[in-house]
Amino acid sequence: MCALTASHSDCQSTGAENSLPIQSDVLLLIPTLNEEEAIGQLIREAHDCGFNDILVVDGFSNDRTREVAASMQARVVLQDFGKGKGCGVRTGMRLFLEGKSGFLAIIDGDVTNVPADLVKMISVAKSSAADVVLGSRIRGKRERGAMPALSVASNLTVSFLLGAKFLRRFTDVQTGYWLFTREAVRRIYPKVQSTGFEIELELFVKILREGLNVIETPVGFRARKGRTKFSFGLRMRNLHYAFKYLAS
């Protein structure tokens, strides 16, 4: 595995060993659907980086995702609101607000996202007083073949257009990496209605409409484990929502 694979030493290099009190105030949310092949590695890496409060919100997997996650001391719940990633994120936000953590971190459950990079995102939020930090896979290091050229092009285009709507410049508004303060979640959660992969687009637009302080920072991206769920049809659906938000 290339250098993007998170390990204990990666977390040391980002200062994670000295940042454990910060992680103790973070709920790490991982939405899942049939991620049996990946979820164990992802949770192990997250533990190595000091994340002990890990919430797996599962979209009714028909493999052993929930069993594997529970065996690694993650809290596992079935999502509310229906099927789709958006329902998982919304469920996690609701449970976060019911708890006491100061920050909500979100990463995808297919091991494409690197937990060590969340440590850097927490530092960015703390040092810059950001309400929301986005992890840009476009600006960061990517494993060869992990993100096809079409994905890079579509992300850059959609990000540029939506950012320009708010007189800002972004490169990856469809990222799976998110870091929210408690106040940001409190303000955004009641407004979010997405059920599927368009959740990232809706979050981005409504965050900026709320006037929250948003910062984008580079993160790594790896080849996923298991079969992708982001089909051509879902890509077209996301483009439909992107233009819908542009026109709104």
Secondary structure, DSSP 8 states (H G I E B T S, - for coil): --TTS--HHHHHHTTGGGGHHHHTTEEEEEEESS-HHHHHHHHHHHHHTT---EEEEE---SSSHHHHHHHTT-EEEE-SSSSSHHHHHHHHHHHHHHS--SEEEE--SSS-S-HHHHHHHHHHHHHHT-SEEEEETTTS-B-TTSS-HHHHHHHHHHHHHHHHHTT---S-TT-S-EEEEHHHHHHHGGG----STTHHHHHHHHHHHTT--EEEEE--B---SS-----HHHHHHHHHHHHHHHH-
